[in-house]
Amino acid sequence: MRRDEPTRALVAEHRLHANDLILPVFVQDGRDAAHDVPSMPGVQRLTLDRLLPVAEECVARGIPVMALFPVIDPALKAPDGREALNPEGLVPRVVGELKRRFPGLGLLTDVALDPYTSHGQDGLVDDAGYILNDETVEVLVRQALVQAEAGVDIVAPSDMMDGRIGAIREALEAEGQIHTKIMAYSAKYASAFYGPFRDAVGSAGNLGKSNKKVYQMDPANSDEALREVALDLAEGADMVMVKPGLPYLDIVRRVKDEFRVPTFVYQVSGEYAMLKAATERGWLDQDAVVLESLLAFKRAGADGVLTYFALEAARLIQGR
């Protein structure tokens, strides 16, 4: 049954399609600008006009959703992350224009304050630097409403505050945003694989030597992930996510087996950077390892994958 390609294709248990993929992109203010992210070769921070062709290719390739991550002017960052609540801010403006031009392209937006805070944390902090859970949830609710009112399809709370899914769901319903879906970052680990992302959105310097271990999950824990997912589903999440990806395939499998709900996984910036570094040095075949790594997520039980390789993978799947 493995002798030739037609037979292998006939009995393959899992397949990767373009519609399994979500493309994360970094958007910045300005015009006609594209800035490389040094720790993520091939990834750029784009102004809206430079992002439009990327969105167009997503539509053409059948990639159903693009995830937006803002790169905010440092002058707009503050301890309370107030720019996240600006209805005329970068994310609402980008969402509005993308929806006008590409109404069939799904848009996912990040609900968290780290791109907007001067200290780089995902929420508000007290004088000692400890995260303030309930006060942060109040701000996240307002951020999610701003995004929903701009027309986003999916809000994705990535902050890991307790109770934020229920609060956001209640607020969306109360404001008539009944079609806005919630993809909860339910099992988000305090991982060392996030470094290049923080470089990309400009939060690494703000975070300094601090960390996020008091609210993101301990990489040593597995059962805890199931408790976190159960809480988010009970509070109204439509979809759940495990983050990072390849080092946490066991968590993806456990979540899918336990809950049988739409389950997503994020192939994070550090995973991307590792593969790019090895392939650029000729140590690995990029096309082969990209598709193999993405197929591993499907085999583990993921319904979809957020990956910076999304366009490249779609081109490979479709024979360019």
C-alpha positions in Angstrom: 0.0 0.0 0.0 3.0 2.3 0.0 4.6 1.1 -3.3 3.5 4.1 -5.5 2.1 7.6 -5.2 -1.5 6.9 -6.4 -1.9 4.1 -3.8 -0.4 6.3 -1.1 -2.8 9.1 -2.0 -5.7 6.6 -2.0 -5.1 5.5 1.6 -3.9 8.7 3.1 -5.6 9.3 6.4 -5.2 13.1 6.5 -4.9 15.8 3.8 -3.9 19.4 4.0 -6.0 22.0 2.1 -5.7 25.8 1.7 -9.0 26.2 3.6 -7.2 24.7 6.7 -5.0 27.7 6.9 -5.1 31.2 8.5 -2.5 33.7 7.5 -1.2 36.0 10.3 -0.1 39.4 9.1 1.5 42.5 10.7 0.0 45.8 9.7 1.3 49.3 10.4 0.2 52.9 9.7 1.5 54.9 6.8 1.6 54.3 3.1 3.7 52.2 0.6 5.9 50.8 3.3 7.1 47.2 4.0 9.6 46.6 6.8 11.3 43.3 7.2 11.1 41.5 10.5 14.7 40.4 10.9 14.0 37.4 13.1 11.3 36.2 10.7 12.9 36.1 7.2 10.3 36.6 4.5 7.7 38.3 6.9 7.1 42.0 6.7 5.2 44.7 8.6 2.9 46.2 5.9 0.9 49.3 5.4 -2.7 48.8 4.3 -2.0 49.5 0.6 0.8 46.9 0.6 -1.5 44.4 2.5 -4.2 44.6 -0.1 -2.4 42.3 -2.6 -1.7 39.8 0.1 -5.5 39.7 0.9 -6.2 39.4 -2.8 -4.0 36.3 -3.0 -5.6 34.8 0.1 -8.9 35.0 -1.7 -7.5 33.6 -4.9 -5.8 30.7 -3.1 -8.8 29.8 -1.0 -7.3 30.8 2.4 -10.4 31.6 4.3 -9.2 33.9 7.1 -6.4 36.5 7.6 -5.4 37.4 11.2 -4.4 41.0 11.8 -1.7 42.0 14.3 -1.1 45.7 14.7 2.3 47.5 14.9 1.5 50.6 16.8 3.5 53.9 16.8 5.4 53.9 20.1 4.0 57.3 20.9 0.5 55.8 21.1 1.5 53.2 23.7 0.5 53.8 27.3 0.3 51.8 30.5 -3.4 51.4 30.1 -3.2 50.5 26.3 -5.9 53.1 25.6 -5.2 53.1 21.8 -6.8 49.6 21.7 -10.2 51.3 22.3 -9.9 53.9 19.5 -12.7 53.3 16.9 -10.6 55.2 14.4 -7.4 53.3 15.3 -5.3 51.2 13.0 -7.1 47.9 13.4 -10.7 49.2 12.8 -9.5 51.2 9.8 -7.8 48.2 8.3 -10.7 45.9 9.0 -13.2 48.4 7.4 -11.1 48.7 4.2 -10.4 45.0 3.8 -14.1 44.2 4.3 -15.1 46.8 1.7 -12.7 45.3 -0.9 -12.8 41.6 0.0 -16.1 40.9 1.7 -15.6 37.2 1.3 -12.3 37.1 3.2 -12.7 36.3 6.9 -10.9 38.6 9.3 -9.6 37.6 12.7 -8.4 40.2 15.2 -6.3 39.8 18.3 -7.9 40.8 21.6 -5.0 41.7 24.0 -3.2 44.8 25.0 0.4 44.0 24.5 0.8 45.8 21.2 -0.6 48.9 22.9 0.9 49.0 26.4 4.1 50.8 27.2 5.1 47.9 29.5 4.5 45.1 26.9 2.1 43.0 29.1 -1.2 41.7 27.8 -3.2 43.7 30.3 -3.1 46.3 33.1 -0.6 45.9 35.9 -0.4 47.2 39.4 2.5 49.2 40.9 4.4 46.0 41.6 4.0 44.9 37.9 1.5 42.1 38.7 -1.3 41.7 36.2 -4.8 43.0 37.2 -7.2 40.3 35.9 -10.6 41.9 36.4 -9.6 45.4 35.4 -8.0 44.0 32.3 -11.1 42.1 31.3 -13.1 45.3 31.4 -10.7 46.8 28.8 -10.7 43.7 26.7 -14.5 43.7 26.4 -14.4 47.3 25.1 -11.6 46.3 22.7 -13.6 43.4 21.3 -16.6 45.6 20.8 -14.6 48.1 18.9 -13.3 45.4 16.6 -16.8 43.8 16.2 -18.3 47.2 15.3 -15.6 47.6 12.7 -16.8 44.4 11.0 -14.4 41.7 12.0 -15.6 38.2 11.7 -13.7 36.6 14.6 -12.4 38.1 17.8 -9.6 36.1 19.3 -8.8 36.9 22.9 -5.1 35.9 23.4 -4.6 37.5 26.8 -5.3 34.5 29.0 -7.2 36.5 31.6 -9.8 34.5 33.6 -13.4 35.2 32.7 -12.8 37.2 29.6 -14.6 34.9 27.2 -17.9 35.1 29.2 -17.6 38.9 29.5 -16.9 39.4 25.8 -19.7 37.0 24.8 -22.2 38.8 27.1 -21.2 42.2 25.7 -21.3 41.1 22.1 -24.8 39.8 22.6 -26.0 42.9 24.4 -24.7 45.1 21.6 -26.3 43.1 18.9 -23.1 41.7 17.5 -24.6 38.2 17.5 -22.6 37.0 14.4 -19.2 37.8 15.8 -17.4 34.6 16.5 -14.9 34.0 19.4 -11.8 32.0 18.9 -10.3 31.7 22.4 -6.6 31.2 22.9 -7.6 28.7 25.6 -4.3 26.8 26.1 -1.7 29.5 25.5 1.6 28.6 27.1 4.3 30.9 28.6 6.6 29.8 25.8 10.1 30.8 24.7 8.9 30.5 21.1 7.2 33.9 20.9 10.3 36.0 20.6 10.2 36.9 16.9 6.5 37.9 17.2 7.3 40.4 20.0 10.0 41.8 17.8 7.5 42.2 14.9 4.9 44.1 17.0 7.4 46.1 18.9 6.6 44.7 22.4 9.9 43.0 23.1 11.6 46.1 24.1 8.7 47.2 26.3 8.5 43.9 28.0 12.3 43.9 28.8 13.2 41.2 31.3 9.7 40.7 32.5 7.7 37.6 31.5 4.1 36.5 31.3 4.2 33.4 33.5 1.7 34.7 36.0 -1.1 34.4 33.4 0.0 32.2 30.5 0.2 28.4 31.1 3.2 26.5 32.5 4.8 24.3 29.7 5.0 21.5 32.2 1.2 21.2 32.5 -1.2 19.2 30.3 -4.3 18.5 32.4 -4.6 22.2 33.1 -5.1 22.8 29.4 -8.3 20.8 29.5 -9.6 22.8 32.4 -8.8 26.1 30.6 -10.6 24.9 27.4 -13.6 23.7 29.4 -14.0 27.1 31.1 -13.8 29.0 27.8 -16.3 26.7 26.1 -18.7 27.1 29.0 -18.4 30.9 28.8 -19.3 30.9 25.1 -16.2 30.3 22.9 -17.0 29.1 19.4 -13.5 27.8 18.7 -10.5 27.1 20.8 -6.8 27.4 20.1 -3.6 25.8 21.4 -0.4 27.9 21.2 2.5 27.2 20.3 2.1 24.4 17.8 4.7 21.6 17.2 6.0 21.4 20.8 2.4 21.0 22.0 0.9 18.4 19.6 -0.1 16.3 22.6 -2.2 19.2 23.9 -4.0 19.5 20.5 -4.8 15.8 20.5 -6.1 15.8 24.1 -8.3 18.9 23.5 -9.8 17.4 20.3 -10.4 14.0 21.9 -11.9 15.5 25.0 -14.2 18.2 23.6 -14.8 17.5 19.8 -15.1 21.2 19.1 -13.4 23.3 16.4 -9.8 23.3 17.5 -7.0 25.4 16.1 -3.3 25.6 16.6 -0.8 28.4 16.0 2.5 27.6 14.4 4.2 30.5 16.1 7.0 32.9 15.1 9.7 30.9 16.8 8.7 27.7 14.9 8.6 29.7 11.7 12.1 31.2 12.4 13.6 27.8 13.2 12.4 26.3 9.9 13.4 29.3 7.9 16.9 29.4 9.5 17.5 25.7 8.7 16.1 25.9 5.2 18.0 29.1 4.3 21.2 27.3 5.3 20.3 24.3 3.1 20.0 22.0 6.0 16.3 21.2 5.3 14.1 21.3 2.2 11.7 24.1 2.9 8.8 22.9 0.8 8.9 19.5 2.3 9.2 20.5 6.0 6.5 23.2 5.7 3.9 20.8 4.4 5.0 18.0 6.8 4.8 20.3 9.8 1.3 21.5 8.8 0.1 18.0 8.2 1.3 17.1 11.7 -1.2 19.6 13.1 -4.0 18.0 11.1 -2.9 14.5 12.2 -3.0 15.7 15.9 -6.6 16.8 15.5 -6.4 20.5 14.5 -9.2 21.8 12.3 -7.1 24.7 11.2 -3.6 26.2 11.5 -2.5 29.8 11.9 0.8 29.9 10.1 3.1 32.4 8.5 3.7 29.8 5.8 0.0 29.9 4.7 0.5 31.4 1.3 3.5 29.4 0.6 1.7 26.2 1.6 -1.3 27.0 -0.5 0.9 27.6 -3.5 2.6 24.2 -2.9 -0.7 22.4 -2.4 -2.1 23.9 -5.6 1.1 23.4 -7.6 1.9 27.1 -7.6 
